[in-house]
């Protein structure tokens, strides 16, 4: 499955597979606040996937502390337990949106069901080196490894054809000598997947 197809599938899941509107129907008065938070959660994921920093600021103006309460809540319809920040790292190119989410309490190193962080999402599919920079400025662990021992730099070299993502990670201090659990080094990833970290 290509990256474009995977992006469409994940974005569709973020925007269309949200069950809260049905859950909220017929809710009793005692469940009103829960339904309200569900609406906040849905709006947050939509902004994370396709919105802007201005959209997020407007959302915070509207919901305030309720938005903060939902900032790390995973997508209920997603078995991977994707957080809003992960969705933004995967699908959004607005670095200021990412910075805004972190400033409102989004956990930059939260892990999904597969042990992936927002930085790994950005490394695999991110469109903007500045999003990677925003995550690192927010405290993301640059050499955190997934279950196969791969760092964000290795994942960027393998999956992301935007060379700028890998260059950003390297310039920000990602290990160039790390090896994954199979023994492949960063240099091996460069050679195997045809992306050079050298200038030019």
N, C-alpha and C positions, 0 to 999 in steps of 0.2 A: 504494500500500500504506500503510495507516494505521500510526501509531506503535505502537498496541497490538499489531497483527499483527507488526510488525517486532521488537518486544520479545519476543514469544513465540517467534519464529523464532530469534533470537539466543540467548535463554535455552535453548531446546531444543538448539541447536548446542553450547552450553557444557556442558550436562548429559548429552546423549545421544550426541553425535558424537565421542566420545573413543575412539580405537582401541587404546589401550595395553593393555587387558586381553587382547585377542587377540594383540598383539605379544609380550606377556610369556609366553603359554602356550608351553610347550616350550622356554623359554629355557635355555641351558646355564648351568652354574655361573658361567662367566666373564661372562655377561650379567646376572647377578643384580642387580648394583648399578644397571645401566641400567633394569632392570624396576622396581626400587625407586624410582628417581627418577621414572619414569613414573607410579607410584602417587601419589607426592607431588604431581606436577604436576596430576593429575586431581583430587585432593582440594583443591588450592589453587584451581582454577577453580570448583569447586562452591561453596566458601566465598565466593569473590569475587562470584559471581553471586547467591547466595541466603542467605549466612550472615551472621554478626554479628561484632563485634569480639571477643567472647568465643570464638567458634568459631575465629577466626584465632589468638588467643592459645593456645588448646588445640592447634591444629595446629602452632604453633611449638614448644610444649612437647614435642610428640611427635616432630617431625622436625628441629628445630634448624637447623644449618648446611645440611642438605639442602634445607630449605624456602627458605633464602636463595639457594641455588644456582639454584633454579627461579623466583625471584620475577619475573623479566622474560622468561621463556621463553614464546614465543607459542603459541597453540593450534594444534597440528599439523594438525587437521582443517579449519582456517580459513585460506583463501587470503589473507584480509585481515591475517593475522599479529597478531591481537588479543592483547594482553598481559593478565595477570590484573587489573592496575590499570584498564585500559580497560574490562574486563568489569564491575568494581565501579562505575566511574563511570557506566556505561550503565544497569545494572540494579539497583543497590543504593542504599538510602537511608541506610545507616549510615555517618556521617562518621567515627566512631571506627575503623571497619574500614579506611577509606581511610588515615587517619592511621597506623594500625598497619602497613599494608603499606609506606607510605613510610618509616616509621622502620626497617623491616627491609631497606631498600635498593631498593624499587621505583622505577624511573626515571620521574619525573613527566612528563617531556617526551619520552619514547620515542615513536616514530612507527610507525604501522601501514603497510601496503602503499600506502595512499592518502595518506600524509603526515599522518594525523590523530593528535592526542595525546589523552590521557585527558580533558583539559579540554574538547575539542571533543565527545567522547562525552557528557560530562555536560551540555554546553550543548544538545545535540540531544535527548537523551532522559532526562536526569537528573531524579530526583523530589525531590531535596532541595537547597535552596540551601546547606545546611551542607556537603554533599559538594563543591560548588564552592569554598566557603571553605577546606575542608581541602586541596584541590589547590593553591590559591593560596598558602596558608600553607606548603605543602611546596615551593614554588618554581616552580610552573607559570607558563609565559609567558602573561600575560593577553591580549596582543595578537598572539600567533602567528597566522599566516594559513594557510589551506589553499590548495590548488592553484588556487582561484578567487579568492583574495585576501580571503576572508571570515574575520573574527575570530570568537571564541567568542560575543561579544555578538550579532553579526549572525545566527549560527546559532541561538542561543537565541530571538531574536525571530521567526525564520522557522518553526522547527520545534517549539519547546517551549511548550506552552500553560500551563505553570506560570510565571506572570509573575515569581515570586520568583527564578527562576534568572537572568533578565535583570537584575532589580533588583540582585541580589547582585553580578553582574559590574560593573554600572555603579558601585555604591557602592565596589567594590574598585579602581576606577581604570581600567576599560576605556575605551579611546578612544571619545569620542562624535563625533569628527570624521572618523574613518576612512572610506574608501570602498573597495568591493571592485573587482575588475578590470573590472566592467561599468560602474563609475561610481556605483553605488548607495551612498548614505551610510547611516549608522545611522538618521538621521531618516527616510530613505526606507523603511527596513525597518520602522520603527515604524508608519508610515502604511499601507504595503502589507499588513502582516500584523496590523494592528489591536491592537498591544500598546504601551501607553505606558510610558515610563520615568519619567513625572512622578508625583509623590505624589498619592494619592487614588484 
